[in-house]
Amino acid sequence: MLILIDHANIDLIRETLDYLPIDGVTTNPTILANEGGDPLEVLRKIHSVLPEGSQLHVQVVSHDRESMVAEGRALRAEFGKHLHVKIPVTHEGFAAINMLASEGIPVTATGVHSTLQGFMAAQAGARYVAPYVNRMDNFGINGVRVATEIHQILRTHHLHADVLAASFKNSDQVLRLVEAGIGAITAAPSVLAALVANPITDVAIAAQDADFARQVGGEETFSDLIALAHQRDQQSLKVAQPEL
Ligand code: G3P
């Protein structure tokens, strides 16, 4: 399963890459607009900090199929083989998905709000299908259920496509999809941080640290204790074998 960052802030991306197992970054026009400045320069900066082999998903902003395909090709030429072109599942988008996929360019079908949209996008050749989980929840549609149904249908029909679930607001939505075995999720750094942070962990480790410090009488770690033990061993060897 892949875990991606759904954000364009370079500091937050760096911070998240620094400690979590991350496979890439996804963006959309709103995410890029939130950063201000030239969106291409923002993307270049993100690309420059991503580890080799990481995916970068960028959404086209054209509306007709020919322009979407032209944008997809341009993005691919700019960012290389790990660039995935995000195409919205509109009428023209479906045609563009098919055209780009037939050129071997990986497409992420985005803005998916129903199981059938997801299935049809995979049939059209999308490599990833991105259901907007929380946005569906906000409209009274069970987003986790739709994402899970798409995943199951992709497997039933042996389609070479995976669900890349997006739009999360809490870690329980993520957990339900991890349980279902979906291929990938993308979430904001704050949601990703909530997947691993737990105040009860902090309390438990603080108590263990205090017990250990009391026992050794200070802040020594095992590195210190091992170095001290080696020093003692050397000294006792010298005592046992005095130089002649
Ligand atoms: O990239 C699309 C998706 O992440 C939208 O998320 O948070 O705007 O619902 P959000």
Boltz pocket constraint, residues with backbone or C-beta under 6 A from the ligand:
constraints:
  - pocket:
      binder: B
      contacts: [[A, 6], [A, 26], [A, 27], [A, 28], [A, 132], [A, 134], [A, 135], [A, 166], [A, 167], [A, 168], [A, 186]]
      max_distance: 6.0
